Amino acid sequence: MSDEFDVIVVGAGMAGSAAAIRLAQAGASVLLLERGAEPGAKNLSGGILWGDDLARVLPRWRDEMPVERHLVRKRFGLLAPERALSFDFEDAAWRRPPYVAHTVLRARTDAWLAGQAEAAGATVVPGVPVERLAWEGSRVVGVVQGGETMRAPVTIVADGANSRLTLGTPIRPSPRLGEGTTELGVKEVYRLDAARIEERFQLAPGEAHAEEWVLGIYPPGVMAGGFLYTNRETISLGVIVRVSSLFGGQTYAHDLVETFKQHPTIQRSIAGGELVEYGAKLISSGWASRPAAFHGDGWMVAGDAAGFVFSNGLVIQGMNYAVRTGLEAAEAALAARAAHDPSAARLAEYDRRLASTGVLADFREFAGMDRIKWNPRFYTFYPRFATELFGGLMGASGGPKEHLRRTLRKAQRAAGLGTGTMLRDGLEMVREL
Ligand SMILES: Cc1cc2nc3c(=O)[nH]c(=O)nc-3n(C[C@H](O)[C@H](O)[C@H](O)COP(=O)(O)OP(=O)(O)OC[C@H]3O[C@@H](n4cnc5c(N)ncnc54)[C@H](O)[C@@H]3O)c2cc1C
């Protein structure tokens, strides 16, 4: 049976569309399949798109893509019940083009990106939930949907975090999600007019403010972070939780955002807003740090499907890696097409590119960050300790001031943190970094 396309790409997220654009621009015949009724319909991000990876295929993307605002300030903080401790990072350069990052809403950006793939010549077909890869022995020859096989020498799998298509490949040998590494993002979007957003967050038109919070507002053991990003006329707000930290407890995913948005600090930020959208999505970080190959005979895996989501507690970056890995997969597919050779040996070019562009190093070198980040004491105990300490240092009771050591001990007692434990955590951090 002859091949209908040079390359089939599964998933019209950022990875799949970026790959399809590059392939079509280079003259390859490419089929981009998306299960959603429209590209973007099934996608969800916080979301801040960092960097300029899209410029490799769309030099004018900043002017043409429907982004929300450009980022000028990042707030990082700790939330304890009733209390918040935070600091802001600002850089004057962030206010000048080319901007470092933009807030985006995926329904808009992904539809636009898939449109760019189509304009470049790709065949984009939404409403197609690909069932599985079509295997002939150890070689992938296309995809199967509705009992029909669509064939191509190379298939790029970009079907996102809970990738069904990579099942049985070294990327995801078992159907179980990465035990400790799977996170769930729950997000809500509130409509608020642009002028109120700008006044509330001290922004000029077009500018965005973003917040990341370590959430010490849940029962001990629940490990979660919160985010709040300003869009053009909406605010995106949500919680990312380590799924395994909910096991066996009484806290449910749907309670998390409720508790987060009722915190007085967060409540003020969304006051007067109207809930217009909500959703939940898995994030599978941690996979990419494993020493697996991201290709085989006739196939490559890009974006979230391969676990390329970087998160160090201060930022979550997956969209930029999705674009970058999608583009590198496209380059390897083009080289295979030129050589009439879609074998694993030829597609190893993809892994070489992931190495030479620093993608693999980003994940491998920061693997220790995951171990630090998932210390349960950083959620609950440290936010309580830090807010108690700062509260103690700033108050005035009318009597003599308390000695710093006493304030420190009081904060430790309030948080239930012993000095030995704090020293051990500090040492662990230094070791892992
Ligand atoms: C709550 C939350 C907040 C986040 N915040 C940020 C942020 O601020 N910044 C950032 O950079 N990243 C963020 N991320 C991560 C980011 O969203 C992902 O890394 C990024 O979307 C990955 O892109 P992708 O193209 O690989 O996958 P996806 O965007 O998931 O796209 C996969 C596509 O494949 C389609 N698909 C799936 N299965 C099939 C199938 N069988 N057949 C056909 N199509 C299929 C899906 O419908 C989807 O369109 C966040 C994620 C979450 C959940």
The ligand as an ORCA input file, in Angstrom:
! r2SCAN-3c Opt
* xyz 0 1
  C      -2.980     24.257     34.245
  C      -1.806     24.303     33.320
  C      -1.027     25.437     33.282
  C       0.056     25.515     32.419
  N       0.751     26.678     32.354
  C       1.726     26.810     31.429
  C       2.373     28.069     31.250
  O       2.030     29.066     31.873
  N       3.375     28.131     30.323
  C       3.752     27.052     29.572
  O       4.648     27.181     28.732
  N       3.149     25.859     29.725
  C       2.153     25.715     30.626
  N       1.515     24.511     30.765
  C       1.998     23.365     29.969
  C       1.531     23.492     28.527
  O       0.143     23.639     28.483
  C       1.930     22.252     27.735
  O       3.296     21.984     27.945
  C       1.680     22.428     26.244
  O       0.324     22.609     26.018
  C       2.179     21.215     25.476
  O       1.808     21.312     24.111
  P       1.604     19.999     23.254
  O       1.333     20.464     21.875
  O       2.714     19.063     23.473
  O       0.323     19.298     23.890
  P      -1.161     19.805     23.975
  O      -1.224     21.264     24.050
  O      -1.814     19.017     25.062
  O      -1.780     19.361     22.574
  C      -2.047     18.012     22.286
  C      -3.113     17.971     21.224
  O      -3.297     16.635     20.806
  C      -4.683     16.382     20.679
  N      -4.864     14.935     20.837
  C      -4.716     14.186     21.940
  N      -4.937     12.900     21.694
  C      -5.249     12.833     20.377
  C      -5.602     11.756     19.525
  N      -5.650     10.491     19.980
  N      -5.890     12.032     18.235
  C      -5.832     13.310     17.750
  N      -5.506     14.352     18.532
  C      -5.220     14.123     19.819
  C      -5.311     17.200     21.805
  O      -6.678     17.441     21.604
  C      -4.474     18.460     21.721
  O      -4.988     19.389     20.814
  C       0.408     24.409     31.606
  C      -0.374     23.242     31.642
  C      -1.478     23.200     32.478
  C      -2.321     21.969     32.473
*
